[in-house]
C-alpha cells in the first residue's frame, strides 16, 4: 500500500510517499481500505515536532479517515466487511489502509459521501466538545468565534447556531467574514480592520460576550478575554497564530469568568463511547443539512505536502481532504 511518511521532522515538502506492507488486524481491530483522509492544522505542527503528541519516526500525518472495512481481527463481529466507516486515529491515517479499533469506528450512512465524513470528525467534534461539553453554551447567549472561516471556526459557527446562540464571526478578511456569514453567523468582525476588544464589547452590549471560541491565540486572546461579560467563558482551542498567550489572571477574577481548555484528542482517546456518539450525531446533522461539512479542496494522497501547505498558509475555508481513489 501507499503511505505518506514523515521520516524526519520538517516542512510539508519533506514528507515522502512510500510503499508499505498491508497491515494485519489484531484482536478487536479491523483493517479499513481508506477512501479519504481529513487534514487539520495540527498536522502542520506534528510533522515539525511542534505538537504535544510526538509519535516515533516514521509516521503518517492525518488524524481522521473514512473508507470500507476489508478485514476483521479476532473477536470482531461488527462492523462487517464492506461496511462504510469513519474514525479518528490522532495521526497515521494518510495511507491506503489503516488498522483501527472496531469499537472506535462509526458507520457512515449511504447518503453521506465518504469525503465529507472524513472531514467532519476533528473540526466538528472539537467544536461540539468545546461549545456544549466545556463551554456550556446556552440558547440566547452570545458566542464570538475567532478564526471563523477555518475548519474548526466554521464548525463552531454552525454548531453555535444549532445550540441557539447569537454568533459573531471574527476573521482576518472581508472574504472570510462573508464566508462565515453565508454559513449562519449573525454578525461579522474583521480584526485586521477593527479593534477586536472594542468591537466585541460594542456587539456584546451591557451583558458582554458570553463565550469566546479561540483557536487562534496570540494577542487576540487577551483582547477577546477583555470583552467577556460576567461569568463568561474563554475556550482555548489552539494557537494558529503561533504565539501562546500569557493571560493576566486578574481579568478572570474581576469578571468572575473562566478560561477553559478544550482537548478534543485527549477526550476522544479517553472515552470511545463519547467519540462514536458524537460522530453519529454530527453525521445526522450533515445528512439533514444542519451543518455544511464544507470541503474547500481535495488532493490525491501523493499531493499531501501541497495540501498541508495550503493549511499552513491559512488559505483554506473549511476543510482540506486527501483522497486515495479507492
Short mmCIF file of the C-alpha atoms (twelve columns), coordinates in Angstrom:
data_MODEL
# 
_entry.id   MODEL 
# 
loop_
_atom_site.group_PDB 
_atom_site.id 
_atom_site.type_symbol 
_atom_site.label_atom_id 
_atom_site.label_alt_id 
_atom_site.label_comp_id 
_atom_site.label_asym_id 
_atom_site.label_seq_id 
_atom_site.Cartn_x 
_atom_site.Cartn_y 
_atom_site.Cartn_z 
_atom_site.pdbx_PDB_model_num 
ATOM 1   C CA . UNK A 1   0.000   0.000   0.000  1 
ATOM 2   C CA . UNK A 2   0.992   3.640   -0.481 1 
ATOM 3   C CA . UNK A 3   1.606   5.774   2.598  1 
ATOM 4   C CA . UNK A 4   2.683   9.360   3.214  1 
ATOM 5   C CA . UNK A 5   5.528   9.243   5.731  1 
ATOM 6   C CA . UNK A 6   7.231   11.768  7.933  1 
ATOM 7   C CA . UNK A 7   10.717  10.228  8.094  1 
ATOM 8   C CA . UNK A 8   12.346  13.356  9.514  1 
ATOM 9   C CA . UNK A 9   10.761  16.388  11.121 1 
ATOM 10  C CA . UNK A 10  10.379  19.346  8.833  1 
ATOM 11  C CA . UNK A 11  8.052   21.240  6.491  1 
ATOM 12  C CA . UNK A 12  5.431   19.522  4.317  1 
ATOM 13  C CA . UNK A 13  7.819   19.174  1.383  1 
ATOM 14  C CA . UNK A 14  9.976   16.845  3.500  1 
ATOM 15  C CA . UNK A 15  7.222   14.207  3.522  1 
ATOM 16  C CA . UNK A 16  7.771   11.073  1.446  1 
ATOM 17  C CA . UNK A 17  5.418   8.721   -0.397 1 
ATOM 18  C CA . UNK A 18  6.407   5.123   0.329  1 
ATOM 19  C CA . UNK A 19  5.267   1.538   -0.261 1 
ATOM 20  C CA . UNK A 20  4.479   -0.398  2.932  1 
ATOM 21  C CA . UNK A 21  3.170   -3.930  3.567  1 
ATOM 22  C CA . UNK A 22  -0.583  -4.183  4.007  1 
ATOM 23  C CA . UNK A 23  -1.489  -4.108  7.727  1 
ATOM 24  C CA . UNK A 24  -2.944  -7.069  9.625  1 
ATOM 25  C CA . UNK A 25  -5.623  -6.538  12.289 1 
ATOM 26  C CA . UNK A 26  -5.069  -7.717  15.847 1 
ATOM 27  C CA . UNK A 27  -7.773  -8.782  18.320 1 
ATOM 28  C CA . UNK A 28  -10.596 -6.252  18.412 1 
ATOM 29  C CA . UNK A 29  -9.267  -4.459  15.342 1 
ATOM 30  C CA . UNK A 30  -10.238 -4.075  11.693 1 
ATOM 31  C CA . UNK A 31  -8.417  -3.039  8.560  1 
ATOM 32  C CA . UNK A 32  -10.030 -0.190  6.651  1 
ATOM 33  C CA . UNK A 33  -9.330  0.493   2.992  1 
ATOM 34  C CA . UNK A 34  -9.102  4.270   3.170  1 
ATOM 35  C CA . UNK A 35  -11.021 6.458   0.735  1 
ATOM 36  C CA . UNK A 36  -10.471 9.898   2.311  1 
ATOM 37  C CA . UNK A 37  -8.279  11.492  4.979  1 
ATOM 38  C CA . UNK A 38  -9.156  14.740  6.721  1 
ATOM 39  C CA . UNK A 39  -6.250  17.115  7.322  1 
ATOM 40  C CA . UNK A 40  -6.078  19.682  10.111 1 
ATOM 41  C CA . UNK A 41  -3.860  22.485  11.341 1 
ATOM 42  C CA . UNK A 42  -2.243  20.193  13.905 1 
ATOM 43  C CA . UNK A 43  -0.891  18.075  11.039 1 
ATOM 44  C CA . UNK A 44  1.298   21.023  10.012 1 
ATOM 45  C CA . UNK A 45  2.716   21.060  13.564 1 
ATOM 46  C CA . UNK A 46  3.160   17.347  14.240 1 
ATOM 47  C CA . UNK A 47  5.399   16.871  11.193 1 
ATOM 48  C CA . UNK A 48  7.661   19.646  12.553 1 
ATOM 49  C CA . UNK A 49  7.722   18.141  16.062 1 
ATOM 50  C CA . UNK A 50  5.868   21.206  17.367 1 
ATOM 51  C CA . UNK A 51  2.755   19.417  18.633 1 
ATOM 52  C CA . UNK A 52  2.045   17.953  22.075 1 
ATOM 53  C CA . UNK A 53  1.836   14.470  20.577 1 
ATOM 54  C CA . UNK A 54  5.237   13.286  19.401 1 
ATOM 55  C CA . UNK A 55  4.977   9.975   17.538 1 
ATOM 56  C CA . UNK A 56  8.081   7.981   16.777 1 
ATOM 57  C CA . UNK A 57  9.514   8.359   13.283 1 
ATOM 58  C CA . UNK A 58  8.476   7.362   10.725 1 
ATOM 59  C CA . UNK A 59  4.748   8.075   10.938 1 
ATOM 60  C CA . UNK A 60  1.933   9.276   8.715  1 
ATOM 61  C CA . UNK A 61  0.036   12.519  9.315  1 
ATOM 62  C CA . UNK A 62  -3.744  12.602  9.178  1 
ATOM 63  C CA . UNK A 63  -5.947  12.121  12.226 1 
ATOM 64  C CA . UNK A 64  -9.281  11.186  10.645 1 
ATOM 65  C CA . UNK A 65  -10.355 8.931   7.807  1 
ATOM 66  C CA . UNK A 66  -13.196 7.173   6.045  1 
ATOM 67  C CA . UNK A 67  -13.353 4.037   3.922  1 
ATOM 68  C CA . UNK A 68  -14.525 0.449   3.831  1 
ATOM 69  C CA . UNK A 69  -13.774 -2.436  6.160  1 
ATOM 70  C CA . UNK A 70  -11.744 -5.151  4.410  1 
ATOM 71  C CA . UNK A 71  -10.535 -7.418  7.227  1 
ATOM 72  C CA . UNK A 72  -11.609 -8.319  10.762 1 
ATOM 73  C CA . UNK A 73  -9.404  -9.204  13.700 1 
ATOM 74  C CA . UNK A 74  -10.121 -11.872 16.264 1 
ATOM 75  C CA . UNK A 75  -13.355 -11.327 18.179 1 
ATOM 76  C CA . UNK A 76  -14.777 -8.668  15.862 1 
ATOM 77  C CA . UNK A 77  -18.333 -9.182  14.633 1 
ATOM 78  C CA . UNK A 78  -19.149 -5.546  13.803 1 
ATOM 79  C CA . UNK A 79  -18.684 -3.650  11.581 1 
ATOM 80  C CA . UNK A 80  -18.955 -6.217  8.806  1 
ATOM 81  C CA . UNK A 81  -16.585 -6.452  5.815  1 
ATOM 82  C CA . UNK A 82  -17.600 -3.908  3.199  1 
ATOM 83  C CA . UNK A 83  -19.144 -1.526  5.747  1 
ATOM 84  C CA . UNK A 84  -18.586 2.191   5.121  1 
ATOM 85  C CA . UNK A 85  -16.954 3.626   8.236  1 
ATOM 86  C CA . UNK A 86  -15.082 6.641   9.548  1 
ATOM 87  C CA . UNK A 87  -12.854 7.107   12.556 1 
ATOM 88  C CA . UNK A 88  -10.237 9.070   14.489 1 
ATOM 89  C CA . UNK A 89  -6.616  7.969   14.938 1 
ATOM 90  C CA . UNK A 90  -4.782  11.087  16.259 1 
ATOM 91  C CA . UNK A 91  -2.225  10.532  13.456 1 
ATOM 92  C CA . UNK A 92  -1.367  7.823   10.949 1 
ATOM 93  C CA . UNK A 93  -4.318  7.981   8.538  1 
ATOM 94  C CA . UNK A 94  -2.553  9.261   5.391  1 
ATOM 95  C CA . UNK A 95  -2.174  5.843   3.803  1 
ATOM 96  C CA . UNK A 96  -4.261  3.462   1.706  1 
ATOM 97  C CA . UNK A 97  -5.046  1.064   4.569  1 
ATOM 98  C CA . UNK A 98  -5.193  1.597   8.318  1 
ATOM 99  C CA . UNK A 99  -5.770  -0.563  11.373 1 
ATOM 100 C CA . UNK A 100 -8.336  0.753   13.842 1 
ATOM 101 C CA . UNK A 101 -10.175 -0.490  16.894 1 
ATOM 102 C CA . UNK A 102 -13.571 -1.745  15.788 1 
ATOM 103 C CA . UNK A 103 -15.339 -0.106  18.739 1 
ATOM 104 C CA . UNK A 104 -13.957 3.305   17.798 1 
ATOM 105 C CA . UNK A 105 -15.475 3.371   14.301 1 
ATOM 106 C CA . UNK A 106 -18.770 4.896   13.224 1 
ATOM 107 C CA . UNK A 107 -20.788 3.557   10.306 1 
ATOM 108 C CA . UNK A 108 -21.258 6.116   7.536  1 
ATOM 109 C CA . UNK A 109 -24.819 6.188   6.132  1 
ATOM 110 C CA . UNK A 110 -25.183 5.540   2.416  1 
ATOM 111 C CA . UNK A 111 -26.494 9.071   1.811  1 
ATOM 112 C CA . UNK A 112 -23.355 10.759  3.216  1 
ATOM 113 C CA . UNK A 113 -20.308 10.748  0.955  1 
ATOM 114 C CA . UNK A 114 -17.035 9.483   2.384  1 
ATOM 115 C CA . UNK A 115 -15.106 12.705  1.693  1 
ATOM 116 C CA . UNK A 116 -17.410 14.779  3.886  1 
ATOM 117 C CA . UNK A 117 -17.498 12.026  6.501  1 
ATOM 118 C CA . UNK A 118 -13.698 12.058  6.757  1 
ATOM 119 C CA . UNK A 119 -13.629 15.826  7.144  1 
ATOM 120 C CA . UNK A 120 -16.108 16.374  9.962  1 
ATOM 121 C CA . UNK A 121 -14.699 14.337  12.845 1 
ATOM 122 C CA . UNK A 122 -11.957 16.610  14.209 1 
ATOM 123 C CA . UNK A 123 -13.302 20.061  13.416 1 
ATOM 124 C CA . UNK A 124 -16.929 19.486  14.308 1 
ATOM 125 C CA . UNK A 125 -16.013 17.076  17.101 1 
ATOM 126 C CA . UNK A 126 -13.754 19.726  18.624 1 
ATOM 127 C CA . UNK A 127 -16.411 22.408  18.308 1 
ATOM 128 C CA . UNK A 128 -19.166 20.225  19.735 1 
ATOM 129 C CA . UNK A 129 -16.995 19.258  22.697 1 
ATOM 130 C CA . UNK A 130 -15.954 22.886  23.197 1 
ATOM 131 C CA . UNK A 131 -19.320 24.581  22.976 1 
ATOM 132 C CA . UNK A 132 -21.568 22.025  24.643 1 
ATOM 133 C CA . UNK A 133 -19.391 19.999  26.992 1 
ATOM 134 C CA . UNK A 134 -16.733 22.513  28.032 1 
ATOM 135 C CA . UNK A 135 -18.387 25.865  27.292 1 
ATOM 136 C CA . UNK A 136 -21.930 25.089  28.475 1 
ATOM 137 C CA . UNK A 137 -23.258 27.327  25.703 1 
ATOM 138 C CA . UNK A 138 -26.924 28.137  26.291 1 
ATOM 139 C CA . UNK A 139 -29.669 29.271  23.902 1 
ATOM 140 C CA . UNK A 140 -29.743 33.047  23.628 1 
ATOM 141 C CA . UNK A 141 -26.114 33.554  24.659 1 
ATOM 142 C CA . UNK A 142 -23.628 35.474  22.512 1 
ATOM 143 C CA . UNK A 143 -20.749 33.469  21.041 1 
ATOM 144 C CA . UNK A 144 -17.687 35.066  19.428 1 
ATOM 145 C CA . UNK A 145 -15.725 32.744  17.130 1 
ATOM 146 C CA . UNK A 146 -12.146 33.698  16.260 1 
ATOM 147 C CA . UNK A 147 -10.764 32.306  13.006 1 
ATOM 148 C CA . UNK A 148 -14.357 31.796  11.931 1 
ATOM 149 C CA . UNK A 149 -13.632 30.754  8.329  1 
ATOM 150 C CA . UNK A 150 -11.174 27.987  9.173  1 
ATOM 151 C CA . UNK A 151 -12.181 24.372  9.614  1 
ATOM 152 C CA . UNK A 152 -12.768 24.414  13.352 1 
ATOM 153 C CA . UNK A 153 -14.040 28.005  13.297 1 
ATOM 154 C CA . UNK A 154 -16.651 27.292  10.651 1 
ATOM 155 C CA . UNK A 155 -17.765 24.261  12.660 1 
ATOM 156 C CA . UNK A 156 -18.159 26.471  15.742 1 
ATOM 157 C CA . UNK A 157 -20.250 28.972  13.780 1 
ATOM 158 C CA . UNK A 158 -22.628 26.282  12.527 1 
ATOM 159 C CA . UNK A 159 -22.879 24.363  15.799 1 
ATOM 160 C CA . UNK A 160 -23.262 27.611  17.732 1 
ATOM 161 C CA . UNK A 161 -26.383 28.324  15.716 1 
ATOM 162 C CA . UNK A 162 -27.694 24.785  16.284 1 
ATOM 163 C CA . UNK A 163 -27.227 25.326  20.027 1 
ATOM 164 C CA . UNK A 164 -29.231 28.551  19.850 1 
ATOM 165 C CA . UNK A 165 -26.521 31.186  20.233 1 
ATOM 166 C CA . UNK A 166 -26.099 34.567  18.595 1 
ATOM 167 C CA . UNK A 167 -22.847 34.108  16.678 1 
ATOM 168 C CA . UNK A 168 -20.235 36.775  15.950 1 
ATOM 169 C CA . UNK A 169 -17.780 35.590  13.297 1 
ATOM 170 C CA . UNK A 170 -14.306 37.085  13.718 1 
ATOM 171 C CA . UNK A 171 -11.788 36.638  10.895 1 
ATOM 172 C CA . UNK A 172 -8.917  38.308  9.062  1 
ATOM 173 C CA . UNK A 173 -10.561 39.439  5.816  1 
ATOM 174 C CA . UNK A 174 -13.858 40.587  4.368  1 
ATOM 175 C CA . UNK A 175 -13.947 37.477  2.190  1 
ATOM 176 C CA . UNK A 176 -13.647 35.187  5.216  1 
ATOM 177 C CA . UNK A 177 -16.301 37.152  7.076  1 
ATOM 178 C CA . UNK A 178 -18.667 36.805  4.121  1 
ATOM 179 C CA . UNK A 179 -17.997 33.061  4.054  1 
ATOM 180 C CA . UNK A 180 -18.836 32.706  7.749  1 
ATOM 181 C CA . UNK A 181 -21.946 34.871  7.362  1 
ATOM 182 C CA . UNK A 182 -23.096 32.646  4.489  1 
ATOM 183 C CA . UNK A 183 -22.859 29.687  6.889  1 
ATOM 184 C CA . UNK A 184 -25.041 31.212  9.553  1 
ATOM 185 C CA . UNK A 185 -23.069 33.807  11.537 1 
ATOM 186 C CA . UNK A 186 -25.251 36.709  12.655 1 
ATOM 187 C CA . UNK A 187 -22.522 39.374  12.637 1 
ATOM 188 C CA . UNK A 188 -19.016 39.655  11.203 1 
ATOM 189 C CA . UNK A 189 -15.916 41.324  12.612 1 
ATOM 190 C CA . UNK A 190 -12.717 41.792  10.588 1 
ATOM 191 C CA . UNK A 191 -9.994  42.104  13.230 1 
ATOM 192 C CA . UNK A 192 -7.486  43.436  10.711 1 
ATOM 193 C CA . UNK A 193 -9.714  46.489  10.215 1 
ATOM 194 C CA . UNK A 194 -11.435 46.880  13.612 1 
ATOM 195 C CA . UNK A 195 -10.297 46.861  17.230 1 
ATOM 196 C CA . UNK A 196 -11.300 43.380  18.393 1 
ATOM 197 C CA . UNK A 197 -11.861 44.228  22.061 1 
ATOM 198 C CA . UNK A 198 -13.773 47.458  21.423 1 
ATOM 199 C CA . UNK A 199 -15.965 45.996  18.700 1 
ATOM 200 C CA . UNK A 200 -16.764 42.849  20.707 1 
ATOM 201 C CA . UNK A 201 -17.713 44.986  23.697 1 
ATOM 202 C CA . UNK A 202 -19.994 47.015  21.446 1 
ATOM 203 C CA . UNK A 203 -21.585 43.894  19.950 1 
ATOM 204 C CA . UNK A 204 -21.891 42.231  23.363 1 
ATOM 205 C CA . UNK A 205 -23.850 45.142  24.794 1 
ATOM 206 C CA . UNK A 206 -24.413 45.586  28.503 1 
ATOM 207 C CA . UNK A 207 -24.026 41.866  29.246 1 
ATOM 208 C CA . UNK A 208 -20.827 41.391  27.255 1 
ATOM 209 C CA . UNK A 209 -19.790 38.299  25.321 1 
ATOM 210 C CA . UNK A 210 -20.811 35.025  26.962 1 
ATOM 211 C CA . UNK A 211 -18.431 32.629  25.201 1 
ATOM 212 C CA . UNK A 212 -15.302 33.130  23.085 1 
ATOM 213 C CA . UNK A 213 -14.172 30.212  20.896 1 
ATOM 214 C CA . UNK A 214 -10.447 30.772  20.329 1 
ATOM 215 C CA . UNK A 215 -8.378  28.558  18.022 1 
ATOM 216 C CA . UNK A 216 -6.096  31.489  17.152 1 
ATOM 217 C CA . UNK A 217 -4.182  32.563  20.265 1 
ATOM 218 C CA . UNK A 218 -1.663  35.385  20.066 1 
ATOM 219 C CA . UNK A 219 -2.632  38.901  21.051 1 
ATOM 220 C CA . UNK A 220 -6.243  38.340  20.063 1 
ATOM 221 C CA . UNK A 221 -6.847  36.043  23.035 1 
ATOM 222 C CA . UNK A 222 -6.411  38.774  25.634 1 
ATOM 223 C CA . UNK A 223 -8.464  41.242  23.597 1 
ATOM 224 C CA . UNK A 224 -11.318 38.752  23.405 1 
ATOM 225 C CA . UNK A 225 -10.976 37.899  27.103 1 
ATOM 226 C CA . UNK A 226 -11.351 41.585  27.972 1 
ATOM 227 C CA . UNK A 227 -14.662 41.638  26.066 1 
ATOM 228 C CA . UNK A 228 -16.176 38.777  28.087 1 
ATOM 229 C CA . UNK A 229 -19.125 39.532  30.329 1 
ATOM 230 C CA . UNK A 230 -19.789 38.380  33.880 1 
ATOM 231 C CA . UNK A 231 -19.292 34.592  34.147 1 
ATOM 232 C CA . UNK A 232 -18.071 34.473  30.540 1 
ATOM 233 C CA . UNK A 233 -16.031 31.563  29.191 1 
ATOM 234 C CA . UNK A 234 -12.910 31.713  27.022 1 
ATOM 235 C CA . UNK A 235 -12.500 28.366  25.243 1 
ATOM 236 C CA . UNK A 236 -8.848  27.680  24.422 1 
ATOM 237 C CA . UNK A 237 -8.759  25.520  21.288 1 
ATOM 238 C CA . UNK A 238 -5.293  26.144  19.833 1 
ATOM 239 C CA . UNK A 239 -2.735  28.664  18.686 1 
ATOM 240 C CA . UNK A 240 -2.919  29.071  14.916 1 
ATOM 241 C CA . UNK A 241 -1.269  32.485  15.209 1 
ATOM 242 C CA . UNK A 242 1.826   30.727  16.511 1 
ATOM 243 C CA . UNK A 243 2.088   32.548  19.840 1 
ATOM 244 C CA . UNK A 244 0.815   31.011  23.076 1 
ATOM 245 C CA . UNK A 245 -0.638  33.960  25.025 1 
ATOM 246 C CA . UNK A 246 0.087   34.667  28.682 1 
ATOM 247 C CA . UNK A 247 -3.225  35.887  30.030 1 
ATOM 248 C CA . UNK A 248 -3.440  38.226  33.043 1 
ATOM 249 C CA . UNK A 249 -5.290  36.168  35.656 1 
ATOM 250 C CA . UNK A 250 -6.699  39.265  37.333 1 
ATOM 251 C CA . UNK A 251 -9.148  39.505  34.409 1 
ATOM 252 C CA . UNK A 252 -10.641 36.142  35.407 1 
ATOM 253 C CA . UNK A 253 -11.049 37.422  38.945 1 
ATOM 254 C CA . UNK A 254 -12.577 40.778  38.020 1 
ATOM 255 C CA . UNK A 255 -15.082 39.293  35.582 1 
ATOM 256 C CA . UNK A 256 -15.750 36.088  37.538 1 
ATOM 257 C CA . UNK A 257 -15.018 34.376  34.227 1 
ATOM 258 C CA . UNK A 258 -13.251 31.216  33.098 1 
ATOM 259 C CA . UNK A 259 -10.547 30.177  30.666 1 
ATOM 260 C CA . UNK A 260 -11.263 26.554  29.750 1 
ATOM 261 C CA . UNK A 261 -9.017  24.218  27.814 1 
ATOM 262 C CA . UNK A 262 -10.509 22.089  25.056 1 
ATOM 263 C CA . UNK A 263 -8.519  18.922  24.284 1 
ATOM 264 C CA . UNK A 264 -10.660 17.015  21.788 1 
ATOM 265 C CA . UNK A 265 -7.983  14.442  21.019 1 
ATOM 266 C CA . UNK A 266 -7.499  13.519  24.655 1 
ATOM 267 C CA . UNK A 267 -11.248 13.305  25.218 1 
ATOM 268 C CA . UNK A 268 -11.644 11.090  22.149 1 
ATOM 269 C CA . UNK A 269 -8.901  8.720   23.292 1 
ATOM 270 C CA . UNK A 270 -10.208 8.586   26.879 1 
ATOM 271 C CA . UNK A 271 -13.856 7.968   26.032 1 
ATOM 272 C CA . UNK A 272 -14.528 5.945   22.897 1 
ATOM 273 C CA . UNK A 273 -18.269 5.785   23.557 1 
ATOM 274 C CA . UNK A 274 -18.430 9.588   23.665 1 
ATOM 275 C CA . UNK A 275 -16.488 9.801   20.391 1 
ATOM 276 C CA . UNK A 276 -18.664 7.379   18.420 1 
ATOM 277 C CA . UNK A 277 -21.849 9.021   19.741 1 
ATOM 278 C CA . UNK A 278 -20.524 12.471  18.794 1 
ATOM 279 C CA . UNK A 279 -19.588 11.335  15.274 1 
ATOM 280 C CA . UNK A 280 -23.028 9.764   14.781 1 
ATOM 281 C CA . UNK A 281 -24.694 12.995  15.931 1 
ATOM 282 C CA . UNK A 282 -22.575 15.075  13.590 1 
ATOM 283 C CA . UNK A 283 -23.291 12.800  10.629 1 
ATOM 284 C CA . UNK A 284 -27.012 13.191  11.338 1 
ATOM 285 C CA . UNK A 285 -26.581 16.982  11.257 1 
ATOM 286 C CA . UNK A 286 -24.722 16.724  7.931  1 
ATOM 287 C CA . UNK A 287 -27.373 14.478  6.398  1 
ATOM 288 C CA . UNK A 288 -30.109 16.886  7.499  1 
ATOM 289 C CA . UNK A 289 -28.244 19.887  6.080  1 
ATOM 290 C CA . UNK A 290 -27.835 21.490  9.514  1 
ATOM 291 C CA . UNK A 291 -24.041 21.600  9.106  1 
ATOM 292 C CA . UNK A 292 -22.252 22.018  5.804  1 
ATOM 293 C CA . UNK A 293 -19.216 19.759  6.478  1 
ATOM 294 C CA . UNK A 294 -17.702 22.086  3.884  1 
ATOM 295 C CA . UNK A 295 -14.680 20.761  1.992  1 
ATOM 296 C CA . UNK A 296 -12.646 23.571  0.457  1 
ATOM 297 C CA . UNK A 297 -10.452 21.296  -1.652 1 
ATOM 298 C CA . UNK A 298 -9.439  17.675  -2.172 1 
ATOM 299 C CA . UNK A 299 -5.957  16.456  -3.085 1 
ATOM 300 C CA . UNK A 300 -4.743  12.991  -4.053 1 
ATOM 301 C CA . UNK A 301 -2.705  11.205  -1.403 1 
ATOM 302 C CA . UNK A 302 0.537   11.857  -3.292 1 
ATOM 303 C CA . UNK A 303 -0.018  15.614  -3.000 1 
ATOM 304 C CA . UNK A 304 -0.289  15.632  0.773  1 
ATOM 305 C CA . UNK A 305 2.554   18.159  1.099  1 
ATOM 306 C CA . UNK A 306 0.723   20.627  -1.134 1 
ATOM 307 C CA . UNK A 307 -2.478  20.195  0.858  1 
ATOM 308 C CA . UNK A 308 -0.694  20.822  4.175  1 
ATOM 309 C CA . UNK A 309 0.987   23.909  2.720  1 
ATOM 310 C CA . UNK A 310 -2.463  25.322  1.938  1 
ATOM 311 C CA . UNK A 311 -3.496  24.827  5.563  1 
ATOM 312 C CA . UNK A 312 -0.246  26.277  6.928  1 
ATOM 313 C CA . UNK A 313 -0.689  29.328  4.686  1 
ATOM 314 C CA . UNK A 314 -4.181  29.890  6.140  1 
ATOM 315 C CA . UNK A 315 -5.680  29.872  2.656  1 
ATOM 316 C CA . UNK A 316 -8.361  27.292  3.460  1 
ATOM 317 C CA . UNK A 317 -12.044 27.867  4.181  1 
ATOM 318 C CA . UNK A 318 -13.436 24.793  5.891  1 
ATOM 319 C CA . UNK A 319 -11.568 21.541  5.299  1 
ATOM 320 C CA . UNK A 320 -8.921  20.022  3.066  1 
ATOM 321 C CA . UNK A 321 -9.269  16.282  2.419  1 
ATOM 322 C CA . UNK A 322 -6.918  13.766  0.803  1 
ATOM 323 C CA . UNK A 323 -8.377  11.060  -1.425 1 
ATOM 324 C CA . UNK A 324 -6.879  7.690   -2.373 1 
ATOM 325 C CA . UNK A 325 -9.051  6.757   -5.324 1 
ATOM 326 C CA . UNK A 326 -10.058 3.544   -3.545 1 
# 
